[in-house]
């Protein structure tokens, strides 16, 4: 017996309600590897992004800058309290 069954494409709607940003690696004065974890309201990981921060590396001076950079990169909008 097969462990899965092929189906026709179906819509699946999931909502990302928060993100976590992790710095996985830093090459001083060169680049950084950044991971963005996307969570649902029930705290499930829905998606993971990973990218190299190279050209903009020298613009990164605060955590807030990195948050804003990641939000813009992936089209997320920060929730207003």
Rosetta constraint file for C-alpha pairs under 8 A:
AtomPair CA 14 CA 40 HARMONIC 7.48 0.50
AtomPair CA 14 CA 46 HARMONIC 7.76 0.50
AtomPair CA 15 CA 40 HARMONIC 5.98 0.50
AtomPair CA 15 CA 41 HARMONIC 7.67 0.50
AtomPair CA 16 CA 38 HARMONIC 6.02 0.50
AtomPair CA 16 CA 39 HARMONIC 5.43 0.50
AtomPair CA 16 CA 40 HARMONIC 4.84 0.50
AtomPair CA 16 CA 41 HARMONIC 7.19 0.50
AtomPair CA 16 CA 46 HARMONIC 7.18 0.50
AtomPair CA 17 CA 38 HARMONIC 7.64 0.50
AtomPair CA 17 CA 39 HARMONIC 6.09 0.50
AtomPair CA 17 CA 40 HARMONIC 5.33 0.50
AtomPair CA 17 CA 41 HARMONIC 5.61 0.50
AtomPair CA 18 CA 38 HARMONIC 6.13 0.50
AtomPair CA 18 CA 39 HARMONIC 5.41 0.50
AtomPair CA 18 CA 40 HARMONIC 6.90 0.50
AtomPair CA 18 CA 41 HARMONIC 7.64 0.50
AtomPair CA 19 CA 36 HARMONIC 6.60 0.50
AtomPair CA 19 CA 37 HARMONIC 5.46 0.50
AtomPair CA 19 CA 38 HARMONIC 4.56 0.50
AtomPair CA 19 CA 39 HARMONIC 5.93 0.50
AtomPair CA 20 CA 36 HARMONIC 5.71 0.50
AtomPair CA 20 CA 37 HARMONIC 5.08 0.50
AtomPair CA 20 CA 38 HARMONIC 6.66 0.50
AtomPair CA 21 CA 34 HARMONIC 7.07 0.50
AtomPair CA 21 CA 35 HARMONIC 5.76 0.50
AtomPair CA 21 CA 36 HARMONIC 4.66 0.50
AtomPair CA 21 CA 37 HARMONIC 6.45 0.50
AtomPair CA 21 CA 67 HARMONIC 7.47 0.50
AtomPair CA 22 CA 34 HARMONIC 5.84 0.50
AtomPair CA 22 CA 35 HARMONIC 5.05 0.50
AtomPair CA 22 CA 36 HARMONIC 6.43 0.50
AtomPair CA 23 CA 32 HARMONIC 7.06 0.50
AtomPair CA 23 CA 33 HARMONIC 6.03 0.50
AtomPair CA 23 CA 34 HARMONIC 4.72 0.50
AtomPair CA 23 CA 35 HARMONIC 6.29 0.50
AtomPair CA 24 CA 32 HARMONIC 7.46 0.50
AtomPair CA 24 CA 33 HARMONIC 5.37 0.50
AtomPair CA 24 CA 34 HARMONIC 5.78 0.50
AtomPair CA 24 CA 35 HARMONIC 6.70 0.50
AtomPair CA 25 CA 32 HARMONIC 5.47 0.50
AtomPair CA 25 CA 33 HARMONIC 5.01 0.50
AtomPair CA 25 CA 34 HARMONIC 7.37 0.50
AtomPair CA 26 CA 30 HARMONIC 7.97 0.50
AtomPair CA 26 CA 31 HARMONIC 6.06 0.50
AtomPair CA 26 CA 32 HARMONIC 4.29 0.50
AtomPair CA 26 CA 33 HARMONIC 6.46 0.50
AtomPair CA 27 CA 31 HARMONIC 5.18 0.50
AtomPair CA 27 CA 32 HARMONIC 5.95 0.50
AtomPair CA 29 CA 57 HARMONIC 7.70 0.50
AtomPair CA 29 CA 58 HARMONIC 7.45 0.50
AtomPair CA 30 CA 54 HARMONIC 6.48 0.50
AtomPair CA 30 CA 57 HARMONIC 6.86 0.50
AtomPair CA 31 CA 52 HARMONIC 6.74 0.50
AtomPair CA 31 CA 53 HARMONIC 5.44 0.50
AtomPair CA 31 CA 54 HARMONIC 4.60 0.50
AtomPair CA 31 CA 55 HARMONIC 7.94 0.50
AtomPair CA 31 CA 57 HARMONIC 5.75 0.50
AtomPair CA 32 CA 52 HARMONIC 5.72 0.50
AtomPair CA 32 CA 53 HARMONIC 5.14 0.50
AtomPair CA 32 CA 54 HARMONIC 6.81 0.50
AtomPair CA 32 CA 57 HARMONIC 7.21 0.50
AtomPair CA 33 CA 50 HARMONIC 7.10 0.50
AtomPair CA 33 CA 51 HARMONIC 5.82 0.50
AtomPair CA 33 CA 52 HARMONIC 4.61 0.50
AtomPair CA 33 CA 53 HARMONIC 6.20 0.50
AtomPair CA 34 CA 50 HARMONIC 5.63 0.50
AtomPair CA 34 CA 51 HARMONIC 5.44 0.50
AtomPair CA 34 CA 52 HARMONIC 6.22 0.50
AtomPair CA 34 CA 53 HARMONIC 6.98 0.50
AtomPair CA 35 CA 48 HARMONIC 7.13 0.50
AtomPair CA 35 CA 49 HARMONIC 5.69 0.50
AtomPair CA 35 CA 50 HARMONIC 4.38 0.50
AtomPair CA 35 CA 51 HARMONIC 6.64 0.50
AtomPair CA 36 CA 48 HARMONIC 5.77 0.50
AtomPair CA 36 CA 49 HARMONIC 5.03 0.50
AtomPair CA 36 CA 50 HARMONIC 6.23 0.50
AtomPair CA 36 CA 70 HARMONIC 7.64 0.50
AtomPair CA 37 CA 45 HARMONIC 6.75 0.50
AtomPair CA 37 CA 46 HARMONIC 7.88 0.50
AtomPair CA 37 CA 47 HARMONIC 6.23 0.50
AtomPair CA 37 CA 48 HARMONIC 4.69 0.50
AtomPair CA 37 CA 49 HARMONIC 6.52 0.50
AtomPair CA 38 CA 45 HARMONIC 5.70 0.50
AtomPair CA 38 CA 46 HARMONIC 5.65 0.50
AtomPair CA 38 CA 47 HARMONIC 5.17 0.50
AtomPair CA 38 CA 48 HARMONIC 6.09 0.50
AtomPair CA 39 CA 43 HARMONIC 5.48 0.50
AtomPair CA 39 CA 44 HARMONIC 5.33 0.50
AtomPair CA 39 CA 45 HARMONIC 4.52 0.50
AtomPair CA 39 CA 46 HARMONIC 5.53 0.50
AtomPair CA 39 CA 47 HARMONIC 7.32 0.50
AtomPair CA 40 CA 44 HARMONIC 5.25 0.50
AtomPair CA 40 CA 45 HARMONIC 6.51 0.50
AtomPair CA 40 CA 46 HARMONIC 6.46 0.50
AtomPair CA 53 CA 57 HARMONIC 5.55 0.50
AtomPair CA 56 CA 60 HARMONIC 6.91 0.50
AtomPair CA 60 CA 65 HARMONIC 6.09 0.50
AtomPair CA 60 CA 66 HARMONIC 6.33 0.50
AtomPair CA 61 CA 65 HARMONIC 6.83 0.50
AtomPair CA 62 CA 66 HARMONIC 6.75 0.50
AtomPair CA 63 CA 67 HARMONIC 6.27 0.50
AtomPair CA 64 CA 68 HARMONIC 6.19 0.50
AtomPair CA 65 CA 69 HARMONIC 6.02 0.50
AtomPair CA 66 CA 70 HARMONIC 6.17 0.50
AtomPair CA 67 CA 71 HARMONIC 6.18 0.50
AtomPair CA 68 CA 72 HARMONIC 6.12 0.50
AtomPair CA 69 CA 73 HARMONIC 5.99 0.50
AtomPair CA 70 CA 74 HARMONIC 6.26 0.50
AtomPair CA 71 CA 75 HARMONIC 5.86 0.50
AtomPair CA 71 CA 76 HARMONIC 4.71 0.50
AtomPair CA 71 CA 77 HARMONIC 6.35 0.50
AtomPair CA 71 CA 78 HARMONIC 7.25 0.50
AtomPair CA 72 CA 76 HARMONIC 6.23 0.50
AtomPair CA 72 CA 77 HARMONIC 7.71 0.50
